[in-house]
Amino acid sequence: MDALATFKTEHDVGLALHTLAEATVGVKLFTMTADNPKGGYVRRVYSSDEKAYPVLGTKPIVFDDTYRKMTEERFVYVANSVEAMRGDFPDLDFIISLGCGSAVNMPVVAGGEMLGSVNLLHEEGWYTPERAEAARQLAIPAAACFLILRSRFTI
């Protein structure tokens, strides 16, 4: 995480966490989505594939039971197959076309407030229980990244 000592852009911050995720559990597609609960929206702040998943615009937060579960229980979504992902990803066909068939979506929470989520995708079967557990090691570095983003950039 030495890259956090020298970041200049949002991309640099995201790339630091992406590099750590690659070394920790492996990723084919890595994105970070920052939450602005007071503003009522989320914004993708990093994407390892900006052609497929660009960093632009915002979308409203759906303050539903899933959001509550992610914030209060810090529920980490893990699906290790396309079948397990079915129904949870409206863009699943596109995800499959990118060669991905397993996912870990981890909420990043500090002080009871949702800072954002880290989203890892890889080929089907990649996120075994061991790798999914290893992905949880990203929680504290991810919180540091989101707090940096909040303090230095407009989220």
Order of alpha helices (4+ residues) and beta strands (2+ residues): alpha-beta-beta-beta-alpha-beta-alpha-alpha-beta-beta-alpha-alpha
